[in-house]
Amino acid sequence: MMKKTILSAAIVTLLAAPALAGHEAGDFIVRTGVIQVAPDESSGDVLGLGELSVDEDTQVGLNFTYMLTSNWAVEVLAATPFSHDVSVAGMDVAEVTHLPPTVMAQYYFGQGKFRPYVGAGVNYTLFWDEEFNGTGKSLELSDLELDNSVGLAAQIGIDYEINNDWLVNASIWYIDIGTDVDFKAGGESVDSISLDIDPWVYMVSVGYSF
């Protein structure tokens, strides 16, 4: 649903955008909207049960952009904390919470009200509240811990300026998130499991420029 919404927003902006003045050097843009993290995960084998699976989550997204010139900008992505169920062999066994703040260098194309852009940058993902649920505990799993992650990120997006102050936005990130998963089974520590979460992140938002 999120992918279809972003695609629809992109089509509308392409059809509606006249060639008027766009973002300028020194503009500060604040956007807020709905953001979804959709993992494209892979992992090592867990106790002979197979790979870990991480479900998606949707939260309130925020980003802050400063226009260095009319084309170049710096953006910081933030959000309310994401919570994901973690499964193995079709069983939900744990839940983890994380925040993935990301800093991007961006290039905006064109000069009109419609401003497509691309970006590249760095992500830092902080994990906390890692806990096995009742199912995980019934399997005698305990002491879950995920290492924080640093990785690269890439982005495409679209701004459409409604007027000099307000705009609508649709954007997509791909973020490299990799972590080591540590836990105990039957009270004994097991070897760390490598987990690549590598999510696609989708956001639709309303922005204010000043």
C-alpha positions, 0 to 999 in steps of 0.5 A, a space after each residue: 500500500 505504501 509503495 502504491 501511494 508513493 507511486 501515485 504521488 509521483 504521477 500526480 506531481 509529474 502531471 501537475 507541476 508548472 515551471 515556477 521558482 523552486 527551493 533556493 540557497 538558505 531554505 530550511 525545510 521540515 517535513 513530517 508524515 508516514 514512514 514505513 520500514 520494510 526489511 529485506 532481511 537475510 541471516 545465518 542459521 538459527 539453531 538449525 531452524 532456518 533464517 530470522 525474519 523481521 516484519 515491517 513497521 510504520 511510524 511518524 517520520 520527520 526529516 530536516 533539509 538545508 539547501 546549500 545551493 538551489 540544487 545541493 542540500 543536506 538532510 537528516 532523517 528521523 522518526 518515532 521508534 520502530 518496533 519489529 517482530 522477529 520470527 524463525 521457522 514461522 514462529 514469532 519469538 522476539 521483538 526489537 525496537 530501533 531508531 535509524 537516523 540517517 544523514 544524506 547529501 542530496 542533489 535536486 534537479 530542475 528549478 520549478 515547483 516540481 523537484 525530484 532529487 537523489 541522495 546518498 549518505 550514512 545511517 546509524 541504527 540504534 537497537 534497544 528493548 530486545 526481548 524474547 516473547 512467550 514463544 521464544 522463552 518457551 524454547 528456552 531462549 534468553 538474553 537477546 542483544 543486537 549490536 548497533 549498526 553503521 551503514 550506507 544509504 541511498 535515496 530518491 524523492 520528489 517535492 511538489 511546492 504547493 506555494 512558497 511555504 508548503 509542499 508535499 513529498 514522496 521519498 524512498 531510501 535503501 539503508 544498509 543495516 547489519 547487526 550481530 544477534 547474540 542470545 542464550 539457548 538453554 542458559 548457554 551462549 550460542 555463536 553470534 548470528 549475522 543479520 542483514 536487515 537492509 530495509 526499503 524505507 518509504 515516506 509520504 509527507 507534508 513539508 514547510 519551507 522557510 
